[in-house]
Amino acid sequence: SKVNSIGTLRVLGMKRSDIVTMFLLKGLLLGSTGIAIGNLLALLLSVIQLEFDIITLPASVYFVSRVPLSIEPFNYLITSGIAFVLVLIISVVPAFLASSIRAVQSVRFD
């Protein structure tokens, strides 16, 4: 299990701060990858909507027949920034939980 793996790293001499750093970096890498993929997908879908009008609105109900859309880089930056801060906050909890695992108790011979 992961607890045994972390315990093994502690027994082999890895410091608590190194475990925290490892978990934070892995969380930030995963989060950044997700943010980048999400931005690319959102940009792609927005361009497709602008070019091909896939999503339409009934003109009898609304004053417009197509979905109004504008690609604003600032919106992407704000959304990505908020997502990155949330990823950072969410990565801290498992990092400190993992660093608090005691080496001797986690590496038992069952």
Distance bins in CASP14 RR format, pairs under 12 A and 6 or more apart:
PFRMAT RR
TARGET T0000
AUTHOR 0000-0000-0000
RMODE 2
METHOD distances of the structure
MODEL  1
1 7 0 0 0 0 0 1 0 0 0 0 0
1 8 0 0 0 0 0 1 0 0 0 0 0
1 101 0 0 0 0 0 1 0 0 0 0 0
1 106 0 0 0 0 1 0 0 0 0 0 0
1 107 0 0 0 0 0 1 0 0 0 0 0
1 108 0 0 0 0 0 1 0 0 0 0 0
1 110 0 0 0 0 0 1 0 0 0 0 0
2 8 0 0 0 0 0 1 0 0 0 0 0
2 9 0 0 0 0 0 1 0 0 0 0 0
2 19 0 0 0 0 0 1 0 0 0 0 0
2 23 0 0 0 0 0 1 0 0 0 0 0
2 26 0 0 0 0 0 1 0 0 0 0 0
2 94 0 0 0 0 1 0 0 0 0 0 0
2 97 0 0 0 0 0 1 0 0 0 0 0
2 98 0 0 0 0 1 0 0 0 0 0 0
2 101 0 0 0 0 1 0 0 0 0 0 0
2 106 0 0 0 0 1 0 0 0 0 0 0
3 9 0 0 0 0 0 1 0 0 0 0 0
3 10 0 0 0 0 0 1 0 0 0 0 0
3 19 0 0 0 0 0 1 0 0 0 0 0
3 94 0 0 0 0 0 1 0 0 0 0 0
3 97 0 0 0 0 0 1 0 0 0 0 0
3 98 0 0 0 0 1 0 0 0 0 0 0
3 100 0 0 0 0 0 1 0 0 0 0 0
3 101 1 0 1 0 0 0 0 0 0 0 0
3 102 0 0 0 0 1 0 0 0 0 0 0
3 103 0 0 0 0 0 1 0 0 0 0 0
3 105 0 0 0 0 1 0 0 0 0 0 0
3 106 1 0 1 0 0 0 0 0 0 0 0
3 107 0 0 0 0 1 0 0 0 0 0 0
3 108 0 0 0 0 0 1 0 0 0 0 0
4 10 0 0 0 0 0 1 0 0 0 0 0
4 11 0 0 0 0 0 1 0 0 0 0 0
4 101 0 0 0 0 1 0 0 0 0 0 0
4 103 0 0 0 0 0 1 0 0 0 0 0
4 104 0 0 0 0 0 1 0 0 0 0 0
4 105 0 0 0 0 0 1 0 0 0 0 0
4 106 1 0 1 0 0 0 0 0 0 0 0
4 107 1 0 0 1 0 0 0 0 0 0 0
4 108 0 0 0 0 1 0 0 0 0 0 0
4 109 0 0 0 0 0 1 0 0 0 0 0
4 110 0 0 0 0 1 0 0 0 0 0 0
5 11 0 0 0 0 0 1 0 0 0 0 0
5 12 0 0 0 0 0 1 0 0 0 0 0
5 14 0 0 0 0 0 1 0 0 0 0 0
5 19 0 0 0 0 0 1 0 0 0 0 0
5 22 0 0 0 0 0 1 0 0 0 0 0
5 98 0 0 0 0 1 0 0 0 0 0 0
5 101 0 0 0 0 1 0 0 0 0 0 0
5 103 0 0 0 0 0 1 0 0 0 0 0
5 106 0 0 0 0 1 0 0 0 0 0 0
5 107 0 0 0 0 1 0 0 0 0 0 0
6 12 0 0 0 0 0 1 0 0 0 0 0
6 13 0 0 0 0 0 1 0 0 0 0 0
6 14 0 0 0 0 1 0 0 0 0 0 0
6 16 0 0 0 0 0 1 0 0 0 0 0
6 18 0 0 0 0 0 1 0 0 0 0 0
6 19 1 0 0 1 0 0 0 0 0 0 0
6 20 0 0 0 0 0 1 0 0 0 0 0
6 22 0 0 0 0 1 0 0 0 0 0 0
6 23 0 0 0 0 1 0 0 0 0 0 0
6 94 0 0 0 0 0 1 0 0 0 0 0
6 95 0 0 0 0 0 1 0 0 0 0 0
6 97 0 0 0 0 1 0 0 0 0 0 0
6 98 1 0 1 0 0 0 0 0 0 0 0
6 99 0 0 0 0 1 0 0 0 0 0 0
6 100 0 0 0 0 1 0 0 0 0 0 0
6 101 1 0 1 0 0 0 0 0 0 0 0
6 102 0 0 0 0 1 0 0 0 0 0 0
6 103 0 0 0 0 1 0 0 0 0 0 0
6 105 0 0 0 0 0 1 0 0 0 0 0
6 106 1 0 0 1 0 0 0 0 0 0 0
6 107 0 0 0 0 1 0 0 0 0 0 0
7 13 0 0 0 0 1 0 0 0 0 0 0
7 14 0 0 0 0 1 0 0 0 0 0 0
7 16 0 0 0 0 0 1 0 0 0 0 0
7 19 0 0 0 0 1 0 0 0 0 0 0
7 98 0 0 0 0 1 0 0 0 0 0 0
7 99 0 0 0 0 0 1 0 0 0 0 0
7 100 0 0 0 0 0 1 0 0 0 0 0
7 101 1 0 1 0 0 0 0 0 0 0 0
7 102 1 0 0 1 0 0 0 0 0 0 0
7 103 1 0 1 0 0 0 0 0 0 0 0
7 104 0 0 0 0 1 0 0 0 0 0 0
7 105 0 0 0 0 1 0 0 0 0 0 0
7 106 1 0 1 0 0 0 0 0 0 0 0
7 107 1 0 1 0 0 0 0 0 0 0 0
7 108 0 0 0 0 0 1 0 0 0 0 0
8 14 0 0 0 0 1 0 0 0 0 0 0
8 19 0 0 0 0 0 1 0 0 0 0 0
8 101 0 0 0 0 0 1 0 0 0 0 0
8 103 0 0 0 0 1 0 0 0 0 0 0
8 104 0 0 0 0 0 1 0 0 0 0 0
8 106 1 0 0 1 0 0 0 0 0 0 0
8 107 1 0 1 0 0 0 0 0 0 0 0
8 108 0 0 0 0 0 1 0 0 0 0 0
9 15 0 0 0 0 1 0 0 0 0 0 0
9 16 0 0 0 0 0 1 0 0 0 0 0
9 18 0 0 0 0 1 0 0 0 0 0 0
9 19 1 0 0 1 0 0 0 0 0 0 0
9 22 0 0 0 0 1 0 0 0 0 0 0
9 23 0 0 0 0 0 1 0 0 0 0 0
9 98 0 0 0 0 1 0 0 0 0 0 0
9 99 0 0 0 0 0 1 0 0 0 0 0
9 101 0 0 0 0 1 0 0 0 0 0 0
9 103 0 0 0 0 1 0 0 0 0 0 0
9 106 0 0 0 0 1 0 0 0 0 0 0
9 107 0 0 0 0 1 0 0 0 0 0 0
10 16 1 0 0 1 0 0 0 0 0 0 0
10 17 0 0 0 0 0 1 0 0 0 0 0
10 18 0 0 0 0 1 0 0 0 0 0 0
10 19 1 0 0 1 0 0 0 0 0 0 0
10 22 0 0 0 0 0 1 0 0 0 0 0
10 98 0 0 0 0 1 0 0 0 0 0 0
10 99 0 0 0 0 1 0 0 0 0 0 0
10 100 0 0 0 0 0 1 0 0 0 0 0
10 101 1 0 0 1 0 0 0 0 0 0 0
10 102 1 0 0 1 0 0 0 0 0 0 0
10 103 1 1 0 0 0 0 0 0 0 0 0
10 104 0 0 0 0 1 0 0 0 0 0 0
10 105 0 0 0 0 0 1 0 0 0 0 0
10 106 1 0 0 1 0 0 0 0 0 0 0
10 107 0 0 0 0 1 0 0 0 0 0 0
11 101 0 0 0 0 0 1 0 0 0 0 0
11 102 0 0 0 0 0 1 0 0 0 0 0
11 103 1 0 1 0 0 0 0 0 0 0 0
11 104 1 0 0 1 0 0 0 0 0 0 0
11 105 0 0 0 0 0 1 0 0 0 0 0
11 106 0 0 0 0 1 0 0 0 0 0 0
11 107 1 0 1 0 0 0 0 0 0 0 0
11 108 0 0 0 0 0 1 0 0 0 0 0
12 18 0 0 0 0 0 1 0 0 0 0 0
12 19 0 0 0 0 0 1 0 0 0 0 0
12 103 0 0 0 0 1 0 0 0 0 0 0
12 107 0 0 0 0 1 0 0 0 0 0 0
13 19 0 0 0 0 0 1 0 0 0 0 0
13 103 0 0 0 0 1 0 0 0 0 0 0
14 20 0 0 0 0 0 1 0 0 0 0 0
14 21 0 0 0 0 0 1 0 0 0 0 0
14 22 0 0 0 0 1 0 0 0 0 0 0
14 23 0 0 0 0 0 1 0 0 0 0 0
14 98 0 0 0 0 0 1 0 0 0 0 0
14 99 0 0 0 0 1 0 0 0 0 0 0
14 101 0 0 0 0 0 1 0 0 0 0 0
14 103 0 0 0 0 1 0 0 0 0 0 0
15 21 0 0 0 0 1 0 0 0 0 0 0
15 22 0 0 0 0 0 1 0 0 0 0 0
15 99 0 0 0 0 1 0 0 0 0 0 0
15 103 0 0 0 0 0 1 0 0 0 0 0
16 22 0 0 0 0 0 1 0 0 0 0 0
16 23 0 0 0 0 0 1 0 0 0 0 0
16 95 0 0 0 0 1 0 0 0 0 0 0
16 96 0 0 0 0 1 0 0 0 0 0 0
16 97 0 0 0 0 0 1 0 0 0 0 0
16 98 0 0 0 0 1 0 0 0 0 0 0
16 99 1 0 1 0 0 0 0 0 0 0 0
16 100 1 0 0 1 0 0 0 0 0 0 0
16 101 0 0 0 0 1 0 0 0 0 0 0
16 102 0 0 0 0 0 1 0 0 0 0 0
16 103 0 0 0 0 0 1 0 0 0 0 0
17 23 0 0 0 0 0 1 0 0 0 0 0
17 24 0 0 0 0 0 1 0 0 0 0 0
17 95 0 0 0 0 0 1 0 0 0 0 0
17 96 0 0 0 0 0 1 0 0 0 0 0
17 98 0 0 0 0 0 1 0 0 0 0 0
17 99 1 0 0 1 0 0 0 0 0 0 0
18 24 0 0 0 0 0 1 0 0 0 0 0
18 25 0 0 0 0 0 1 0 0 0 0 0
18 95 0 0 0 0 0 1 0 0 0 0 0
18 98 0 0 0 0 0 1 0 0 0 0 0
18 99 0 0 0 0 1 0 0 0 0 0 0
19 25 0 0 0 0 0 1 0 0 0 0 0
19 26 0 0 0 0 0 1 0 0 0 0 0
19 94 0 0 0 0 0 1 0 0 0 0 0
19 95 1 0 0 1 0 0 0 0 0 0 0
19 96 0 0 0 0 1 0 0 0 0 0 0
19 97 0 0 0 0 0 1 0 0 0 0 0
19 98 1 0 1 0 0 0 0 0 0 0 0
19 99 1 0 1 0 0 0 0 0 0 0 0
19 100 0 0 0 0 1 0 0 0 0 0 0
19 101 0 0 0 0 1 0 0 0 0 0 0
19 103 0 0 0 0 0 1 0 0 0 0 0
19 106 0 0 0 0 0 1 0 0 0 0 0
20 26 0 0 0 0 0 1 0 0 0 0 0
20 27 0 0 0 0 0 1 0 0 0 0 0
20 91 0 0 0 0 1 0 0 0 0 0 0
20 92 0 0 0 0 1 0 0 0 0 0 0
20 93 0 0 0 0 0 1 0 0 0 0 0
20 94 0 0 0 0 1 0 0 0 0 0 0
20 95 1 0 1 0 0 0 0 0 0 0 0
20 96 1 0 0 1 0 0 0 0 0 0 0
20 97 0 0 0 0 1 0 0 0 0 0 0
20 98 1 0 0 1 0 0 0 0 0 0 0
20 99 1 0 1 0 0 0 0 0 0 0 0
20 100 0 0 0 0 1 0 0 0 0 0 0
20 101 0 0 0 0 0 1 0 0 0 0 0
21 27 0 0 0 0 0 1 0 0 0 0 0
21 28 0 0 0 0 0 1 0 0 0 0 0
21 91 0 0 0 0 0 1 0 0 0 0 0
21 92 0 0 0 0 0 1 0 0 0 0 0
21 95 1 0 0 1 0 0 0 0 0 0 0
21 96 0 0 0 0 0 1 0 0 0 0 0
21 98 0 0 0 0 0 1 0 0 0 0 0
21 99 0 0 0 0 1 0 0 0 0 0 0
22 28 0 0 0 0 0 1 0 0 0 0 0
22 29 0 0 0 0 0 1 0 0 0 0 0
22 91 0 0 0 0 0 1 0 0 0 0 0
22 94 0 0 0 0 0 1 0 0 0 0 0
22 95 1 0 0 1 0 0 0 0 0 0 0
22 98 0 0 0 0 1 0 0 0 0 0 0
22 99 0 0 0 0 1 0 0 0 0 0 0
23 29 0 0 0 0 0 1 0 0 0 0 0
23 30 0 0 0 0 0 1 0 0 0 0 0
23 88 0 0 0 0 0 1 0 0 0 0 0
23 90 0 0 0 0 0 1 0 0 0 0 0
23 91 1 0 0 1 0 0 0 0 0 0 0
23 92 0 0 0 0 1 0 0 0 0 0 0
23 93 0 0 0 0 1 0 0 0 0 0 0
23 94 1 0 1 0 0 0 0 0 0 0 0
23 95 1 1 0 0 0 0 0 0 0 0 0
23 96 0 0 0 0 1 0 0 0 0 0 0
23 97 0 0 0 0 1 0 0 0 0 0 0
23 98 1 0 1 0 0 0 0 0 0 0 0
23 99 1 0 0 1 0 0 0 0 0 0 0
23 100 0 0 0 0 0 1 0 0 0 0 0
23 101 0 0 0 0 0 1 0 0 0 0 0
24 30 0 0 0 0 0 1 0 0 0 0 0
24 31 0 0 0 0 0 1 0 0 0 0 0
24 32 0 0 0 0 0 1 0 0 0 0 0
24 87 0 0 0 0 1 0 0 0 0 0 0
24 88 1 0 0 1 0 0 0 0 0 0 0
24 89 0 0 0 0 0 1 0 0 0 0 0
24 90 0 0 0 0 0 1 0 0 0 0 0
24 91 1 0 1 0 0 0 0 0 0 0 0
24 92 1 0 0 1 0 0 0 0 0 0 0
24 93 0 0 0 0 0 1 0 0 0 0 0
24 94 0 0 0 0 1 0 0 0 0 0 0
24 95 1 0 1 0 0 0 0 0 0 0 0
24 96 0 0 0 0 1 0 0 0 0 0 0
24 98 0 0 0 0 0 1 0 0 0 0 0
24 99 0 0 0 0 0 1 0 0 0 0 0
25 31 0 0 0 0 0 1 0 0 0 0 0
25 32 0 0 0 0 0 1 0 0 0 0 0
25 87 0 0 0 0 0 1 0 0 0 0 0
25 88 0 0 0 0 0 1 0 0 0 0 0
25 91 0 0 0 0 1 0 0 0 0 0 0
25 95 0 0 0 0 1 0 0 0 0 0 0
26 32 0 0 0 0 0 1 0 0 0 0 0
26 33 0 0 0 0 0 1 0 0 0 0 0
26 87 0 0 0 0 0 1 0 0 0 0 0
26 91 1 0 0 1 0 0 0 0 0 0 0
26 94 0 0 0 0 1 0 0 0 0 0 0
26 95 0 0 0 0 1 0 0 0 0 0 0
26 98 0 0 0 0 0 1 0 0 0 0 0
27 33 0 0 0 0 1 0 0 0 0 0 0
27 34 0 0 0 0 0 1 0 0 0 0 0
27 35 0 0 0 0 0 1 0 0 0 0 0
27 84 0 0 0 0 0 1 0 0 0 0 0
27 86 0 0 0 0 0 1 0 0 0 0 0
27 87 1 0 0 1 0 0 0 0 0 0 0
27 88 0 0 0 0 1 0 0 0 0 0 0
27 89 0 0 0 0 0 1 0 0 0 0 0
27 90 0 0 0 0 1 0 0 0 0 0 0
27 91 1 0 1 0 0 0 0 0 0 0 0
27 92 0 0 0 0 1 0 0 0 0 0 0
27 93 0 0 0 0 0 1 0 0 0 0 0
27 94 0 0 0 0 1 0 0 0 0 0 0
27 95 0 0 0 0 1 0 0 0 0 0 0
27 98 0 0 0 0 0 1 0 0 0 0 0
28 34 0 0 0 0 0 1 0 0 0 0 0
28 35 0 0 0 0 0 1 0 0 0 0 0
28 83 0 0 0 0 0 1 0 0 0 0 0
28 84 0 0 0 0 1 0 0 0 0 0 0
28 85 0 0 0 0 0 1 0 0 0 0 0
28 86 0 0 0 0 0 1 0 0 0 0 0
28 87 1 0 0 1 0 0 0 0 0 0 0
28 88 1 0 0 1 0 0 0 0 0 0 0
28 89 0 0 0 0 0 1 0 0 0 0 0
28 90 0 0 0 0 0 1 0 0 0 0 0
28 91 1 0 0 1 0 0 0 0 0 0 0
28 92 0 0 0 0 0 1 0 0 0 0 0
28 95 0 0 0 0 0 1 0 0 0 0 0
29 35 0 0 0 0 0 1 0 0 0 0 0
29 36 0 0 0 0 0 1 0 0 0 0 0
29 84 0 0 0 0 0 1 0 0 0 0 0
29 87 0 0 0 0 1 0 0 0 0 0 0
29 88 0 0 0 0 0 1 0 0 0 0 0
29 91 0 0 0 0 1 0 0 0 0 0 0
30 36 0 0 0 0 0 1 0 0 0 0 0
30 37 0 0 0 0 0 1 0 0 0 0 0
30 83 0 0 0 0 0 1 0 0 0 0 0
30 84 0 0 0 0 0 1 0 0 0 0 0
30 87 1 0 0 1 0 0 0 0 0 0 0
30 88 0 0 0 0 0 1 0 0 0 0 0
30 90 0 0 0 0 0 1 0 0 0 0 0
30 91 0 0 0 0 1 0 0 0 0 0 0
30 94 0 0 0 0 0 1 0 0 0 0 0
31 37 0 0 0 0 1 0 0 0 0 0 0
31 38 0 0 0 0 0 1 0 0 0 0 0
31 39 0 0 0 0 0 1 0 0 0 0 0
31 80 0 0 0 0 0 1 0 0 0 0 0
31 81 0 0 0 0 0 1 0 0 0 0 0
31 83 1 0 0 1 0 0 0 0 0 0 0
31 84 1 0 0 1 0 0 0 0 0 0 0
31 85 0 0 0 0 0 1 0 0 0 0 0
31 86 0 0 0 0 1 0 0 0 0 0 0
31 87 1 0 1 0 0 0 0 0 0 0 0
31 88 0 0 0 0 1 0 0 0 0 0 0
31 89 0 0 0 0 0 1 0 0 0 0 0
31 90 0 0 0 0 1 0 0 0 0 0 0
31 91 0 0 0 0 1 0 0 0 0 0 0
32 38 0 0 0 0 0 1 0 0 0 0 0
32 39 0 0 0 0 0 1 0 0 0 0 0
32 80 0 0 0 0 1 0 0 0 0 0 0
32 81 0 0 0 0 0 1 0 0 0 0 0
32 83 0 0 0 0 1 0 0 0 0 0 0
32 84 1 0 0 1 0 0 0 0 0 0 0
32 87 1 0 0 1 0 0 0 0 0 0 0
32 88 0 0 0 0 0 1 0 0 0 0 0
32 91 0 0 0 0 0 1 0 0 0 0 0
33 39 0 0 0 0 0 1 0 0 0 0 0
33 40 0 0 0 0 0 1 0 0 0 0 0
33 83 0 0 0 0 0 1 0 0 0 0 0
33 84 0 0 0 0 0 1 0 0 0 0 0
33 87 0 0 0 0 0 1 0 0 0 0 0
34 40 0 0 0 0 1 0 0 0 0 0 0
34 41 0 0 0 0 1 0 0 0 0 0 0
34 42 0 0 0 0 0 1 0 0 0 0 0
34 80 0 0 0 0 1 0 0 0 0 0 0
34 83 0 0 0 0 1 0 0 0 0 0 0
34 84 0 0 0 0 0 1 0 0 0 0 0
34 86 0 0 0 0 0 1 0 0 0 0 0
34 87 0 0 0 0 1 0 0 0 0 0 0
35 41 0 0 0 0 0 1 0 0 0 0 0
35 42 0 0 0 0 0 1 0 0 0 0 0
35 76 0 0 0 0 1 0 0 0 0 0 0
35 77 0 0 0 0 0 1 0 0 0 0 0
35 79 0 0 0 0 1 0 0 0 0 0 0
35 80 1 0 1 0 0 0 0 0 0 0 0
35 81 1 0 0 1 0 0 0 0 0 0 0
35 82 0 0 0 0 1 0 0 0 0 0 0
35 83 1 0 1 0 0 0 0 0 0 0 0
35 84 1 0 0 1 0 0 0 0 0 0 0
35 85 0 0 0 0 0 1 0 0 0 0 0
35 86 0 0 0 0 1 0 0 0 0 0 0
35 87 1 0 0 1 0 0 0 0 0 0 0
35 88 0 0 0 0 0 1 0 0 0 0 0
36 42 0 0 0 0 0 1 0 0 0 0 0
36 43 0 0 0 0 0 1 0 0 0 0 0
36 76 0 0 0 0 0 1 0 0 0 0 0
36 80 0 0 0 0 1 0 0 0 0 0 0
36 83 0 0 0 0 0 1 0 0 0 0 0
36 84 0 0 0 0 0 1 0 0 0 0 0
36 87 0 0 0 0 0 1 0 0 0 0 0
37 43 0 0 0 0 0 1 0 0 0 0 0
37 44 0 0 0 0 0 1 0 0 0 0 0
37 80 0 0 0 0 0 1 0 0 0 0 0
37 83 0 0 0 0 0 1 0 0 0 0 0
38 44 0 0 0 0 1 0 0 0 0 0 0
38 45 0 0 0 0 1 0 0 0 0 0 0
38 46 0 0 0 0 0 1 0 0 0 0 0
38 76 0 0 0 0 1 0 0 0 0 0 0
38 79 0 0 0 0 1 0 0 0 0 0 0
38 80 0 0 0 0 1 0 0 0 0 0 0
38 83 0 0 0 0 1 0 0 0 0 0 0
39 45 0 0 0 0 0 1 0 0 0 0 0
39 46 0 0 0 0 0 1 0 0 0 0 0
39 71 0 0 0 0 0 1 0 0 0 0 0
39 73 0 0 0 0 0 1 0 0 0 0 0
39 75 0 0 0 0 0 1 0 0 0 0 0
39 76 1 0 1 0 0 0 0 0 0 0 0
39 77 0 0 0 0 1 0 0 0 0 0 0
39 78 0 0 0 0 0 1 0 0 0 0 0
39 79 1 0 0 1 0 0 0 0 0 0 0
39 80 1 0 0 1 0 0 0 0 0 0 0
39 81 0 0 0 0 0 1 0 0 0 0 0
39 83 0 0 0 0 1 0 0 0 0 0 0
39 84 0 0 0 0 0 1 0 0 0 0 0
40 46 0 0 0 0 0 1 0 0 0 0 0
40 47 0 0 0 0 0 1 0 0 0 0 0
40 76 0 0 0 0 0 1 0 0 0 0 0
40 80 0 0 0 0 0 1 0 0 0 0 0
41 47 0 0 0 0 0 1 0 0 0 0 0
41 48 0 0 0 0 0 1 0 0 0 0 0
41 76 0 0 0 0 0 1 0 0 0 0 0
42 48 0 0 0 0 0 1 0 0 0 0 0
42 49 0 0 0 0 0 1 0 0 0 0 0
42 69 0 0 0 0 0 1 0 0 0 0 0
42 71 0 0 0 0 1 0 0 0 0 0 0
42 72 0 0 0 0 0 1 0 0 0 0 0
42 73 0 0 0 0 0 1 0 0 0 0 0
42 75 0 0 0 0 1 0 0 0 0 0 0
42 76 1 0 0 1 0 0 0 0 0 0 0
42 79 0 0 0 0 1 0 0 0 0 0 0
42 80 0 0 0 0 0 1 0 0 0 0 0
42 83 0 0 0 0 0 1 0 0 0 0 0
43 49 0 0 0 0 0 1 0 0 0 0 0
43 50 0 0 0 0 0 1 0 0 0 0 0
43 69 0 0 0 0 0 1 0 0 0 0 0
43 71 1 0 0 1 0 0 0 0 0 0 0
43 72 0 0 0 0 0 1 0 0 0 0 0
43 73 0 0 0 0 1 0 0 0 0 0 0
43 75 0 0 0 0 0 1 0 0 0 0 0
43 76 1 0 0 1 0 0 0 0 0 0 0
43 79 0 0 0 0 0 1 0 0 0 0 0
43 80 0 0 0 0 0 1 0 0 0 0 0
44 50 0 0 0 0 0 1 0 0 0 0 0
44 51 0 0 0 0 0 1 0 0 0 0 0
44 71 0 0 0 0 0 1 0 0 0 0 0
45 51 0 0 0 0 0 1 0 0 0 0 0
45 52 0 0 0 0 0 1 0 0 0 0 0
45 54 0 0 0 0 1 0 0 0 0 0 0
45 55 0 0 0 0 1 0 0 0 0 0 0
45 67 0 0 0 0 0 1 0 0 0 0 0
45 69 0 0 0 0 1 0 0 0 0 0 0
45 71 0 0 0 0 0 1 0 0 0 0 0
46 52 0 0 0 0 0 1 0 0 0 0 0
46 54 0 0 0 0 0 1 0 0 0 0 0
46 55 0 0 0 0 0 1 0 0 0 0 0
46 67 0 0 0 0 0 1 0 0 0 0 0
46 68 0 0 0 0 0 1 0 0 0 0 0
46 69 1 0 0 1 0 0 0 0 0 0 0
46 70 0 0 0 0 1 0 0 0 0 0 0
46 71 1 0 1 0 0 0 0 0 0 0 0
46 72 0 0 0 0 1 0 0 0 0 0 0
46 73 0 0 0 0 0 1 0 0 0 0 0
46 75 0 0 0 0 0 1 0 0 0 0 0
46 76 0 0 0 0 1 0 0 0 0 0 0
47 54 0 0 0 0 0 1 0 0 0 0 0
47 69 0 0 0 0 1 0 0 0 0 0 0
47 70 0 0 0 0 0 1 0 0 0 0 0
47 71 1 0 0 1 0 0 0 0 0 0 0
48 54 1 0 0 1 0 0 0 0 0 0 0
48 55 0 0 0 0 1 0 0 0 0 0 0
48 67 0 0 0 0 0 1 0 0 0 0 0
48 69 0 0 0 0 0 1 0 0 0 0 0
48 71 0 0 0 0 0 1 0 0 0 0 0
49 55 1 0 0 1 0 0 0 0 0 0 0
49 56 0 0 0 0 0 1 0 0 0 0 0
49 66 0 0 0 0 1 0 0 0 0 0 0
49 67 1 0 0 1 0 0 0 0 0 0 0
49 68 0 0 0 0 0 1 0 0 0 0 0
49 69 1 0 1 0 0 0 0 0 0 0 0
49 70 0 0 0 0 0 1 0 0 0 0 0
49 71 0 0 0 0 1 0 0 0 0 0 0
50 66 0 0 0 0 1 0 0 0 0 0 0
50 67 0 0 0 0 1 0 0 0 0 0 0
50 68 0 0 0 0 0 1 0 0 0 0 0
50 69 1 0 1 0 0 0 0 0 0 0 0
50 70 0 0 0 0 1 0 0 0 0 0 0
50 71 1 0 0 1 0 0 0 0 0 0 0
51 66 0 0 0 0 0 1 0 0 0 0 0
51 69 0 0 0 0 0 1 0 0 0 0 0
51 71 0 0 0 0 0 1 0 0 0 0 0
52 66 0 0 0 0 0 1 0 0 0 0 0
52 67 0 0 0 0 0 1 0 0 0 0 0
52 69 0 0 0 0 0 1 0 0 0 0 0
53 64 0 0 0 0 0 1 0 0 0 0 0
53 65 0 0 0 0 1 0 0 0 0 0 0
53 66 1 0 1 0 0 0 0 0 0 0 0
53 67 1 0 0 1 0 0 0 0 0 0 0
53 68 0 0 0 0 0 1 0 0 0 0 0
53 69 0 0 0 0 1 0 0 0 0 0 0
54 66 0 0 0 0 1 0 0 0 0 0 0
54 67 0 0 0 0 1 0 0 0 0 0 0
54 69 0 0 0 0 0 1 0 0 0 0 0
55 64 0 0 0 0 0 1 0 0 0 0 0
55 65 0 0 0 0 0 1 0 0 0 0 0
55 66 1 0 0 1 0 0 0 0 0 0 0
55 67 1 0 1 0 0 0 0 0 0 0 0
55 68 0 0 0 0 0 1 0 0 0 0 0
55 69 0 0 0 0 1 0 0 0 0 0 0
56 62 0 0 0 0 1 0 0 0 0 0 0
56 64 0 0 0 0 1 0 0 0 0 0 0
56 65 1 0 0 1 0 0 0 0 0 0 0
56 66 1 0 1 0 0 0 0 0 0 0 0
56 67 1 0 0 1 0 0 0 0 0 0 0
56 68 0 0 0 0 0 1 0 0 0 0 0
57 63 0 0 0 0 1 0 0 0 0 0 0
57 64 1 0 0 1 0 0 0 0 0 0 0
57 65 1 0 1 0 0 0 0 0 0 0 0
57 66 1 0 0 1 0 0 0 0 0 0 0
57 67 1 0 0 1 0 0 0 0 0 0 0
57 68 0 0 0 0 1 0 0 0 0 0 0
57 69 0 0 0 0 0 1 0 0 0 0 0
58 64 0 0 0 0 0 1 0 0 0 0 0
58 65 1 0 0 1 0 0 0 0 0 0 0
58 66 0 0 0 0 0 1 0 0 0 0 0
58 67 0 0 0 0 0 1 0 0 0 0 0
59 65 1 0 1 0 0 0 0 0 0 0 0
59 66 0 0 0 0 1 0 0 0 0 0 0
62 68 0 0 0 0 0 1 0 0 0 0 0
69 75 0 0 0 0 0 1 0 0 0 0 0
70 76 0 0 0 0 0 1 0 0 0 0 0
72 78 0 0 0 0 1 0 0 0 0 0 0
72 79 0 0 0 0 0 1 0 0 0 0 0
73 79 0 0 0 0 0 1 0 0 0 0 0
73 80 0 0 0 0 0 1 0 0 0 0 0
74 80 0 0 0 0 0 1 0 0 0 0 0
74 81 0 0 0 0 0 1 0 0 0 0 0
75 81 0 0 0 0 0 1 0 0 0 0 0
75 82 0 0 0 0 0 1 0 0 0 0 0
76 82 0 0 0 0 0 1 0 0 0 0 0
76 83 0 0 0 0 0 1 0 0 0 0 0
77 83 0 0 0 0 0 1 0 0 0 0 0
77 84 0 0 0 0 0 1 0 0 0 0 0
78 84 0 0 0 0 0 1 0 0 0 0 0
78 85 0 0 0 0 0 1 0 0 0 0 0
79 85 0 0 0 0 0 1 0 0 0 0 0
79 86 0 0 0 0 0 1 0 0 0 0 0
80 86 0 0 0 0 0 1 0 0 0 0 0
80 87 0 0 0 0 0 1 0 0 0 0 0
81 87 0 0 0 0 1 0 0 0 0 0 0
81 88 0 0 0 0 1 0 0 0 0 0 0
82 88 0 0 0 0 0 1 0 0 0 0 0
82 89 0 0 0 0 0 1 0 0 0 0 0
83 89 0 0 0 0 0 1 0 0 0 0 0
83 90 0 0 0 0 0 1 0 0 0 0 0
84 90 0 0 0 0 0 1 0 0 0 0 0
84 91 0 0 0 0 0 1 0 0 0 0 0
85 91 0 0 0 0 0 1 0 0 0 0 0
85 92 0 0 0 0 0 1 0 0 0 0 0
86 92 0 0 0 0 0 1 0 0 0 0 0
87 93 0 0 0 0 0 1 0 0 0 0 0
87 94 0 0 0 0 0 1 0 0 0 0 0
88 95 0 0 0 0 0 1 0 0 0 0 0
89 95 0 0 0 0 0 1 0 0 0 0 0
89 96 0 0 0 0 0 1 0 0 0 0 0
91 97 0 0 0 0 0 1 0 0 0 0 0
91 98 0 0 0 0 0 1 0 0 0 0 0
92 98 0 0 0 0 0 1 0 0 0 0 0
92 99 0 0 0 0 0 1 0 0 0 0 0
93 99 0 0 0 0 0 1 0 0 0 0 0
93 100 0 0 0 0 0 1 0 0 0 0 0
94 100 0 0 0 0 0 1 0 0 0 0 0
94 101 0 0 0 0 0 1 0 0 0 0 0
95 101 0 0 0 0 0 1 0 0 0 0 0
98 106 0 0 0 0 0 1 0 0 0 0 0
100 106 0 0 0 0 0 1 0 0 0 0 0
101 107 0 0 0 0 1 0 0 0 0 0 0
102 108 0 0 0 0 0 1 0 0 0 0 0
END
